[in-house]
Amino acid sequence: MSGSKRQRQLAREKYERQQSRRVEQADRRRRNQRITAIVVVAVLAISGIGFVIVSNQGSPDATTATEALPSESASTEVLPSEPAANATPASGDDEPAADTSEPIEEPSVLDCGPALPTRPNDTSFDAPGDVEAAASITFTTTCGDIVVALDERAPETVRSATFLAEQGFYDATACHRLTTEGIFVLQCGDPAGDGTGGPGYELPDENLPAQAEANYPAGTVAMANAGPGTSGSQFFLVYEDTTLPPAYTILGTITQGLDIVQEIASVGTEDGTADARPRQPMIIEMATVQRS
């Protein structure tokens, strides 16, 4: 294991330990709050019994009123195993004990640069026409280089990707969507940054896989779409074997940088859901074509 990968692994493990401590601390606080609330209820209940007996002697309602209280005070018996260390000190000092745990740090998994500004969406491009197809495209990103070998079985899509890369369409665009359950992809290629951007033209479907288990294996690069024949500029990077309807043109295969996508996926999404912006931003700084 390289030094940088080992450092990233240690950082992840440290973050997980810190998150575990955070959960334990929150659980302790909730238990203490429950104990305090139960004790207060019990004290009030006992006081209430005394008041009812004194003020309602001889009244048939007094028995009814007092019989409802033991179950409330008895609830304190459920908590004998709560740690006494969290009780208020005998000195009467109500200040909480000092927190000696390590400060919570955000994970530092990738050596990514800052989240650079992205450019405005531009839909003024015409279809590429007779463009010499590239053999591969290198996406230079803020997290490292991702190299995609283009698949000649999708000629129109490959020519379009070549054309857009040479026009600078992909430069300063963010990978805007990460999915982490069911399908495992990082989606990129949208200057709008919200799934609505595109070049202003659409492409036919090509090079569709068969319907099968894991028909979009890890390392596949395929085109996003809004239905048949609507591919544009957006593509997704598959970081773990994924099963999808055979409706997404396969553009190529990642030959370098799959580990980058996998580590971005390991950090999760901004809001913790299974489908949202990646928590670790990745900006495509430049796309460069290589012809054979």
C-alpha positions as CSV (number, residue, x, y, z in Angstrom):
1,M,0.0,0.0,0.0
2,S,1.4,3.4,-1.0
3,G,2.2,6.0,1.6
4,S,-0.6,8.3,0.5
5,K,-3.2,5.5,0.4
6,R,-2.1,4.4,3.9
7,Q,-2.5,8.0,5.2
8,R,-6.0,8.2,3.6
9,Q,-6.9,4.9,5.3
10,L,-5.7,6.1,8.7
11,A,-7.6,9.3,8.2
12,R,-10.8,7.4,7.5
13,E,-10.3,5.1,10.5
14,K,-9.7,8.1,12.7
15,Y,-12.9,9.8,11.5
16,E,-14.9,6.6,12.1
17,R,-13.6,6.4,15.7
18,Q,-14.5,10.1,16.2
19,Q,-18.0,9.5,14.8
20,S,-18.4,6.6,17.1
21,R,-17.4,8.7,20.1
22,R,-19.8,11.4,19.0
23,V,-22.7,8.9,19.0
24,E,-21.7,7.5,22.4
25,Q,-21.6,11.0,23.9
26,A,-25.0,11.8,22.4
27,D,-26.4,8.6,23.9
28,R,-25.0,9.5,27.3
29,R,-26.5,13.0,27.1
30,R,-29.9,11.5,26.2
31,R,-29.7,8.9,29.1
32,N,-28.9,11.6,31.6
33,Q,-31.8,13.7,30.4
34,R,-34.1,10.8,30.8
35,I,-32.9,10.1,34.3
36,T,-33.3,13.7,35.3
37,A,-36.9,13.8,33.8
38,I,-37.9,10.6,35.6
39,V,-36.5,11.8,38.9
40,V,-38.4,15.1,38.6
41,V,-41.6,13.2,37.8
42,A,-41.1,10.9,40.7
43,V,-40.6,13.8,43.1
44,L,-43.6,15.6,41.8
45,A,-45.6,12.4,42.0
46,I,-44.7,11.8,45.7
47,S,-45.5,15.4,46.5
48,G,-48.8,15.0,44.7
49,I,-49.7,11.9,46.7
50,G,-49.2,13.7,50.0
51,F,-51.3,16.7,48.8
52,V,-54.1,14.4,47.6
53,I,-54.2,12.5,50.9
54,V,-54.2,15.6,53.0
55,S,-56.7,17.6,51.1
56,N,-59.1,14.8,50.1
57,Q,-59.3,12.5,53.1
58,G,-62.7,10.9,53.1
59,S,-63.3,11.6,49.4
60,P,-63.8,8.6,47.1
61,D,-61.7,10.4,44.5
62,A,-58.6,10.3,46.7
63,T,-58.1,6.6,46.2
64,T,-58.5,6.9,42.5
65,A,-56.1,9.7,42.3
66,T,-53.3,8.0,44.3
67,E,-53.6,4.7,42.6
68,A,-52.5,6.2,39.3
69,L,-49.2,7.4,40.6
70,P,-47.1,4.3,41.5
71,S,-46.5,3.3,37.9
72,E,-44.9,6.7,37.3
73,S,-42.5,6.6,40.3
74,A,-41.8,2.9,39.7
75,S,-40.4,3.7,36.3
76,T,-37.2,4.8,38.0
77,E,-36.6,1.2,38.9
78,V,-35.9,0.5,35.2
79,L,-32.7,2.5,35.3
80,P,-30.5,1.1,38.1
81,S,-27.7,0.3,35.6
82,E,-27.2,3.9,34.6
83,P,-23.6,4.9,35.3
84,A,-23.3,6.7,38.6
85,A,-20.3,8.6,37.2
86,N,-22.7,11.0,35.5
87,A,-24.5,12.0,38.7
88,T,-24.2,15.5,40.1
89,P,-21.1,15.8,42.4
90,A,-21.7,15.8,46.2
91,S,-20.3,19.3,46.3
92,G,-23.3,20.6,44.5
93,D,-21.3,21.7,41.5
94,D,-23.7,21.5,38.6
95,E,-21.1,22.2,35.9
96,P,-20.6,19.2,33.5
97,A,-17.4,17.3,33.6
98,A,-14.7,18.5,31.2
99,D,-14.8,16.8,27.8
100,T,-11.5,15.0,27.4
101,S,-12.3,13.4,24.1
102,E,-10.4,14.3,20.9
103,P,-12.0,17.1,18.8
104,I,-14.1,15.9,15.9
105,E,-12.4,16.4,12.6
106,E,-13.8,16.2,9.1
107,P,-12.4,13.3,7.0
108,S,-9.4,14.0,4.8
109,V,-9.6,11.2,2.4
110,L,-8.4,12.7,-0.9
111,D,-5.7,15.2,-1.8
112,C,-8.2,17.3,-3.7
113,G,-7.7,21.0,-4.4
114,P,-10.2,23.7,-3.7
115,A,-13.7,23.5,-5.3
116,L,-13.0,25.9,-8.1
117,P,-15.8,28.1,-9.6
118,T,-17.6,26.4,-12.5
119,R,-18.5,28.0,-15.8
120,P,-22.0,28.9,-16.9
121,N,-23.9,26.4,-18.9
122,D,-23.7,27.0,-22.7
123,T,-26.2,25.3,-25.0
124,S,-25.1,27.1,-28.2
125,F,-23.0,24.2,-29.6
126,D,-24.0,22.6,-32.9
127,A,-23.7,18.8,-33.5
128,P,-20.1,17.9,-34.1
129,G,-20.3,16.7,-37.7
130,D,-17.3,15.1,-39.2
131,V,-14.8,15.1,-36.3
132,E,-12.0,12.7,-36.0
133,A,-12.7,10.5,-33.0
134,A,-10.2,10.4,-30.2
135,A,-8.9,7.2,-28.7
136,S,-9.1,8.5,-25.1
137,I,-9.9,11.5,-23.1
138,T,-8.0,12.6,-20.0
139,F,-10.1,14.5,-17.5
140,T,-7.7,16.6,-15.3
141,T,-9.6,17.1,-12.1
142,T,-9.0,18.7,-8.7
143,C,-8.7,15.2,-7.3
144,G,-6.4,13.7,-10.0
145,D,-6.4,12.5,-13.6
146,I,-9.2,10.2,-14.8
147,V,-8.4,8.6,-18.2
148,V,-11.2,7.1,-20.3
149,A,-10.5,4.8,-23.2
150,L,-13.3,5.6,-25.8
151,D,-15.3,2.7,-27.3
152,E,-15.4,2.8,-31.1
153,R,-18.7,0.9,-31.0
154,A,-20.3,4.2,-30.1
155,P,-19.0,6.3,-33.0
156,E,-21.3,9.3,-32.8
157,T,-21.1,9.5,-29.1
158,V,-17.3,9.3,-29.2
159,R,-17.1,12.0,-31.9
160,S,-19.3,14.2,-29.7
161,A,-17.2,13.7,-26.6
162,T,-14.1,14.4,-28.6
163,F,-15.6,17.6,-30.0
164,L,-16.9,18.9,-26.7
165,A,-13.5,18.2,-25.0
166,E,-11.7,20.1,-27.7
167,Q,-14.1,23.0,-27.5
168,G,-13.4,23.3,-23.7
169,F,-17.0,22.3,-22.9
170,Y,-16.0,20.1,-20.0
171,D,-13.5,22.6,-18.5
172,A,-14.5,24.0,-15.1
173,T,-17.5,21.7,-14.6
174,A,-18.4,19.8,-11.4
175,C,-19.3,16.2,-11.0
176,H,-22.7,17.0,-9.5
177,R,-24.4,13.7,-8.5
178,L,-23.3,10.6,-6.5
179,T,-25.4,7.5,-5.9
180,T,-24.5,5.0,-3.3
181,E,-27.3,2.5,-3.1
182,G,-28.6,0.2,-5.8
183,I,-26.6,2.0,-8.5
184,F,-23.1,3.2,-7.9
185,V,-22.2,6.1,-10.1
186,L,-20.6,9.6,-10.1
187,Q,-22.3,11.8,-12.7
188,C,-20.4,14.6,-14.5
189,G,-20.4,16.7,-17.6
190,D,-23.1,19.2,-16.7
191,P,-22.0,22.9,-16.7
192,A,-25.3,23.8,-15.0
193,G,-24.3,21.6,-12.1
194,D,-27.8,20.3,-11.4
195,G,-28.5,17.7,-14.1
196,T,-30.2,20.1,-16.5
197,G,-27.2,21.2,-18.6
198,G,-26.2,20.1,-22.0
199,P,-24.6,21.2,-25.3
200,G,-27.8,22.0,-27.2
201,Y,-28.0,18.9,-29.3
202,E,-28.9,15.2,-28.7
203,L,-27.4,11.9,-29.7
204,P,-28.9,8.5,-30.7
205,D,-28.4,5.6,-28.4
206,E,-25.4,3.4,-29.2
207,N,-23.5,0.5,-27.8
208,L,-26.1,-0.6,-25.4
209,P,-25.3,-3.7,-23.2
210,A,-27.6,-6.7,-22.9
211,Q,-30.0,-7.0,-20.0
212,A,-28.0,-8.8,-17.4
213,E,-26.7,-8.7,-13.9
214,A,-23.9,-6.1,-13.5
215,N,-24.3,-5.0,-17.2
216,Y,-22.5,-1.8,-16.3
217,P,-19.5,-3.1,-14.4
218,A,-17.1,-1.0,-12.4
219,G,-15.0,1.3,-14.6
220,T,-17.7,1.7,-17.2
221,V,-18.3,5.3,-18.5
222,A,-21.9,5.7,-19.9
223,M,-24.1,8.6,-21.1
224,A,-26.9,9.9,-18.9
225,N,-30.1,10.7,-20.7
226,A,-33.7,11.7,-20.2
227,G,-35.1,9.0,-22.4
228,P,-34.3,7.3,-25.7
229,G,-32.2,9.4,-28.0
230,T,-31.5,12.2,-25.6
231,S,-27.9,11.8,-24.6
232,G,-25.9,15.1,-24.6
233,S,-22.8,15.9,-22.6
234,Q,-23.5,14.3,-19.2
235,F,-21.9,11.0,-18.4
236,F,-21.5,8.8,-15.4
237,L,-18.5,6.9,-14.0
238,V,-19.4,3.5,-12.6
239,Y,-17.3,2.8,-9.5
240,E,-18.9,-0.5,-8.4
241,D,-20.7,-3.2,-10.5
242,T,-24.1,-1.9,-11.3
243,T,-27.3,-3.3,-12.9
244,L,-29.3,-0.9,-15.0
245,P,-31.8,-1.1,-17.9
246,P,-29.8,-1.4,-21.1
247,A,-30.7,2.1,-22.1
248,Y,-27.5,4.1,-21.5
249,T,-24.8,4.4,-24.3
250,I,-21.5,3.0,-23.1
251,L,-18.9,5.7,-24.1
252,G,-15.8,3.9,-22.8
253,T,-13.9,2.5,-19.9
254,I,-11.8,4.1,-17.1
255,T,-8.2,3.0,-17.5
256,Q,-6.8,5.3,-14.8
257,G,-8.4,7.0,-11.8
258,L,-11.1,4.6,-10.9
259,D,-9.6,4.6,-7.3
260,I,-10.3,8.4,-7.2
261,V,-14.0,7.9,-8.0
262,Q,-14.2,5.1,-5.4
263,E,-12.7,7.2,-2.7
264,I,-15.1,10.1,-3.5
265,A,-17.9,7.6,-3.2
266,S,-16.5,6.4,0.2
267,V,-17.0,9.9,1.7
268,G,-20.7,9.9,0.7
269,T,-23.0,12.7,-0.2
270,E,-23.4,16.2,1.2
271,D,-26.7,15.4,2.9
272,G,-26.0,11.8,3.8
273,T,-28.7,10.4,1.4
274,A,-28.0,7.8,-1.2
275,D,-28.5,10.2,-4.2
276,A,-27.1,13.8,-3.9
277,R,-24.1,16.0,-4.5
278,P,-20.9,14.3,-3.5
279,R,-19.6,15.5,-0.1
280,Q,-16.1,15.7,-1.6
281,P,-16.3,18.1,-4.6
282,M,-14.5,17.2,-7.8
283,I,-14.1,19.7,-10.6
284,I,-13.0,18.8,-14.1
285,E,-10.3,21.5,-14.7
286,M,-9.6,20.4,-18.3
287,A,-10.4,17.6,-20.8
288,T,-7.7,16.6,-23.2
289,V,-8.1,14.2,-26.1
290,Q,-5.6,11.7,-27.3
291,R,-5.8,10.2,-30.8
292,S,-4.2,7.0,-31.8
